[in-house]
Amino acid sequence: MTISQIYNFYILAKTGNFTRTSQQLYITQPTLSKSISSLEDELKVRLIDRTTRNVKLTPAGECFLQSCEKILEEYQSGVDRARTAAGLLKGNISFGLPSEQYQPQAIRLLRKIHDKYPGIKTLLHFFPGSGLLRAADHGGVDFAIASGRARNDKLSYLPLCHREGVAVLPSDHPLANRTQLSFSELRYEDIITMSYKTSSAEFDAIVGLGIQCGFSPHVVHEATTISELLMLVAAGRGVSVLKDNYRAATGNQVVFIPLKEHFSLDECLIWQDRGTQLQKLVIELAGELIAEDSQASLE
């Protein structure tokens, strides 16, 4: 009994037709028929009923089909493990990334995949904030890396890193020389946020921060990009709150001041659990990154 024979029977059982099966397997019908007959001879049971135009499985065939599924799954898993050990694992895996911000953790993960498994090709797709989450929701990408956690119960997520929030003020603001601020001190300020459509996680975080401090933020503008938001702040149109990793995106016309309140947004790896070997490898490598960062923080 060979894997080819088992696979031929499995596909025949699924299509229910010799012609379609031979076309799918790129073999002739006589070759397919001989493969099935040899399998039946070895098992000493009849697997299919040949009296009808389309294939019908016998009770023995139905039972053997269930075993075939397990055999083929274990076989493929063994092949993947062997190729992984030999550094020969190949395939494509797609990532959804934010188009409006730089994600250093995403780059570290992509580089780690490339360095450890050069046979795996990473396909990059860029989306605005909420579009990125929709791509994850609908399975448009294998993985998404986004601010905030999965919003769909069918999705899994892994926090890659935490970003603390900072108040963003124009450099000539009366509070610009402070070393720390409470968000409650900004209750009478005009607030600029990222638009809900672009980044619902950051919009919700600012509104939630206001509720935590006992007021509703006076939002005067919703920016569609980080650059737009920073220019509006620099022009004196209002103040904002962002993750601290945006510090490098501006010059000395804007200041970033740590907040007393806990304000953080996870940057998460989000995926639909398909249980594939490639998916497991990416999750494993993401876990290695988290462990490396945790170790570095202790040193």
Buried (B, 14 or more C-beta within 10 A) or exposed (E): EEEEBBBBBBBBBBBBBBEBBBEEBEBEEEEBBBBBBBBBEEEEBBBBEEEEEEBBBBEBBEEBBEEBEEBBEEEEEEBBEEBBEEEEBEBEBBBBBBBBBEBEBBEBBBEBBEEBBEEBEBEEBEBBBBBBBBBBBEEBBBBBBBBBBBBBEEBBBBBBBEBEBBBBBBBEBEBBEBEEBEBBBBBEBBBBBBBBEBBBBBBBBBBEBBEEBEBEBEBEBBBBBBEBBBBBBBEBBBBBBBBBBBEEBBEEBBBBBBBEEEBBBBBBBBBBEEEBBBBBBBBEBBEEBBEEBEEEEEE
